[in-house]
Amino acid sequence: MDDVYTLHRGSAPLLISLPHDGHAIPEALAARMTPDACRAPDTDWHVSRLYAFARELGASILGPRYSRYVVDLNRPPDDTSLYPGQNTTGLCPAVRFCGEPVYRDGQGPTPDEVRERVERYWRPYHDALRAELDRLHSTHGRAVLWEGHSIKGSELPFLFDGRLPDLNLGTADGASCSPALQARLESALEGQSSYDWVINGRFKGGYITRHYGDPARSIEAVQLEISQRVYMDEATFAYDERLAAPAQAVIRTLLDACLEPAR
């Protein structure tokens, strides 16, 4: 299933998962979507480029080919809401982050189609994720799963009130990683002054963080949601090297904090 995802296997006890980096949409599916949705505006644009330096740290990196509009890899396969009572998008999203529809009238996926997408796209990614986590844990006796995300629009009334901070760290309210790791990450964020940040704010970690984080077994999971204004032009989707370089420096400090006990 190498057409569904790519996996770089590293040597350190760190796996970086980028489940919303993909932006491919099958032609037959795109024909059923609105013109605006076909641009895949809710993609976590360029996160694979933003995290490319992590190979130097020995990290494994897993990323998909296809857009979250095909299937959202960071949602549970039964589509249970991650944020009950709040607006969100689902396993096969029908609405965009702005609240506008993904599909033309009457063109949304059927339940059978959703199940087929889970088998075709969702399950292979998660099988690869679990296998790589197991490999790293077996080799090192520990593993950290880092969920790399980004989001366009610091103000999205459909999803949250007010302005989203630059850096949004999620540990499922402390359940997905050890207190020691969360403290090191918080210290790293406090040690920089370029970006505002929050831990376990609007984004506490999605399905992957919550499902795979098992600190009692020395498998820790952390999600970082970055506002895209930090490293790119949100209007054109263009990567901005000048903006990205200092953001990468902060991310490197955070990843170093994840690897600290192994050094």
C-alpha positions in Angstrom: 0.0 0.0 0.0 2.9 2.3 -0.6 0.7 4.5 -2.8 -1.3 5.4 0.3 1.5 6.6 2.5 5.3 7.0 2.7 7.4 6.0 5.6 11.0 6.9 6.4 12.4 4.6 9.0 14.8 6.3 11.4 17.1 5.2 14.1 15.9 7.3 17.1 12.9 6.5 19.4 10.8 9.1 17.6 8.1 8.8 15.0 6.7 11.9 13.4 3.2 11.3 12.0 1.8 13.9 9.5 -1.7 12.6 8.9 -3.1 15.7 7.2 -0.1 16.4 4.9 -1.6 14.7 1.9 -3.6 16.7 -0.6 -4.3 14.2 -3.5 -8.0 13.7 -4.3 -9.1 10.9 -6.7 -10.5 12.4 -9.9 -13.9 10.7 -9.6 -14.3 12.1 -6.0 -13.2 15.6 -7.0 -16.0 15.7 -9.6 -18.5 15.4 -6.7 -16.9 18.2 -4.6 -17.4 21.9 -4.7 -14.8 23.9 -6.6 -13.4 25.5 -3.4 -13.1 22.1 -1.7 -11.2 20.7 -4.7 -8.3 23.0 -3.7 -8.1 21.0 -0.4 -7.8 24.3 1.6 -7.8 22.4 5.0 -4.6 20.6 4.2 -1.8 20.9 6.7 0.3 22.5 4.0 4.0 21.8 3.8 4.3 20.1 7.2 6.5 17.4 5.6 8.8 20.2 4.4 8.7 21.9 7.8 9.7 18.7 9.6 12.1 17.4 6.9 15.1 18.4 9.2 13.9 15.7 11.7 15.7 13.1 9.7 18.9 14.5 11.0 17.7 13.7 14.5 17.1 10.1 13.5 13.3 10.4 13.5 11.0 8.2 11.5 8.5 10.1 9.4 5.1 8.8 8.2 2.8 10.8 5.9 -0.2 10.1 3.6 -0.7 10.8 -0.1 -4.4 11.6 0.1 -6.3 14.5 1.4 -8.3 14.5 4.7 -11.3 15.1 2.5 -10.9 11.5 1.3 -10.7 10.2 4.9 -9.4 11.9 8.0 -6.7 9.7 9.4 -6.9 11.5 12.8 -10.5 10.5 13.4 -11.7 7.2 14.9 -12.9 4.6 12.4 -16.4 4.8 13.9 -16.4 8.6 13.6 -17.1 9.2 17.3 -16.7 13.0 17.9 -13.4 13.9 19.5 -14.9 17.2 20.9 -18.5 16.4 22.0 -20.7 19.5 21.9 -18.3 21.5 19.6 -18.3 21.9 15.9 -15.8 19.7 14.2 -15.2 17.8 11.0 -15.6 14.0 10.7 -14.1 10.9 9.3 -15.1 11.7 5.8 -15.7 15.4 6.2 -18.9 16.9 4.8 -18.0 20.5 5.8 -14.8 22.5 5.7 -13.2 24.3 8.6 -15.1 27.4 7.5 -18.4 25.6 7.7 -19.0 25.5 3.9 -19.8 22.2 2.3 -17.2 19.8 0.8 -19.7 18.2 -1.6 -22.1 19.4 -4.2 -25.8 18.8 -3.2 -26.6 15.1 -2.8 -23.0 14.0 -3.7 -21.7 13.1 -0.2 -20.4 9.6 0.6 -22.8 6.8 1.5 -22.1 4.6 4.6 -20.8 1.8 2.4 -18.4 4.3 0.7 -17.1 5.5 4.1 -16.4 1.9 5.1 -14.6 1.3 1.8 -12.4 4.5 2.4 -11.5 3.3 5.9 -10.3 0.0 4.5 -8.5 1.5 1.4 -6.9 4.6 3.0 -7.3 4.7 6.8 -6.3 1.2 7.9 -3.0 1.0 6.0 -1.8 4.2 7.5 -2.7 3.0 11.0 -1.2 -0.4 10.4 2.1 1.3 9.4 2.0 3.6 12.3 1.5 0.8 14.8 4.2 -1.3 13.2 6.7 1.5 13.3 5.9 2.4 16.9 6.3 -1.3 17.8 9.7 -1.4 16.0 11.0 1.6 17.8 9.7 0.5 21.2 11.3 -2.9 20.7 14.6 -1.4 19.7 14.8 1.3 22.3 12.4 0.3 25.1 10.5 3.5 24.6 9.0 5.6 21.8 7.6 9.1 21.3 4.9 9.6 18.7 4.9 13.3 17.5 1.8 14.4 15.7 2.7 17.3 13.3 -0.3 19.4 12.3 -1.0 22.9 11.0 -4.1 24.9 10.4 -5.0 27.8 8.1 -6.7 30.8 9.7 -6.0 31.9 13.2 -9.7 32.9 13.5 -12.2 30.1 12.5 -15.5 30.9 14.2 -17.0 27.5 13.0 -14.3 25.7 15.1 -13.3 28.0 18.0 -13.8 31.5 19.4 -11.1 34.1 19.2 -7.6 33.8 17.9 -5.7 30.6 17.9 -2.2 30.8 19.4 0.8 30.2 17.1 1.7 26.9 18.8 -0.9 24.6 20.2 0.5 21.6 22.1 -1.8 18.7 23.0 -1.2 15.8 25.4 -4.9 14.8 25.9 -4.9 16.7 29.1 -1.7 14.9 30.2 -3.0 11.4 29.5 -0.9 10.7 26.4 2.6 11.4 27.7 4.5 11.4 31.0 4.4 14.5 33.3 8.2 14.7 32.8 8.0 15.0 29.0 5.1 17.6 29.2 7.2 19.6 31.7 10.3 19.5 29.3 8.1 20.6 26.4 6.5 23.4 28.5 10.0 24.6 29.5 11.1 24.6 25.9 8.1 26.8 25.0 8.7 29.1 27.9 12.3 29.5 26.7 11.4 31.1 23.4 9.7 34.5 22.9 8.9 34.4 19.1 5.6 32.6 19.4 2.6 32.5 21.7 1.5 29.1 22.8 -0.9 27.0 24.8 -0.9 23.4 26.1 -4.2 21.5 25.9 -6.2 24.4 24.6 -8.7 24.0 21.8 -6.6 21.2 20.3 -5.8 18.6 22.9 -4.7 15.9 20.5 -6.8 13.9 18.1 -7.5 10.2 17.7 -3.9 9.3 17.0 -2.5 11.1 20.1 -5.2 9.7 22.3 -5.3 6.2 20.9 -1.6 5.4 20.7 -0.2 7.4 23.7 0.4 4.8 26.5 3.0 6.4 28.8 2.7 3.4 31.2 4.3 1.3 28.5 6.8 4.1 27.6 4.9 5.0 24.4 4.3 8.7 24.6 2.3 10.8 22.2 2.2 14.6 21.7 0.4 16.7 19.1 1.6 20.1 17.9 -0.9 22.2 15.9 0.8 25.2 14.3 -1.0 28.2 12.9 0.0 28.4 9.3 0.7 32.1 9.5 3.9 31.1 11.3 5.6 29.5 8.3 3.7 30.2 5.1 1.4 32.6 3.1 -2.1 31.5 4.0 -3.7 33.2 1.0 -1.5 31.5 -1.7 -0.5 28.4 0.2 3.1 29.2 -0.5 5.9 28.1 1.8 7.9 31.0 3.2 11.5 30.0 4.0 12.2 33.2 5.9 9.2 32.6 8.2 9.8 28.8 8.5 13.4 28.8 9.6 12.8 30.2 13.1 9.7 28.0 13.5 11.8 25.0 12.6 14.3 26.0 15.3 11.6 26.0 18.0 10.3 22.6 16.7 13.8 21.2 16.8 14.0 22.3 20.5 10.7 20.5 21.2 11.8 17.3 19.4 15.1 17.4 21.3 13.1 17.5 24.5 11.4 14.3 23.4 14.7 12.6 22.8 16.4 13.9 25.9 16.2 10.8 28.1 17.8 8.7 25.3 20.9 10.9 25.1 
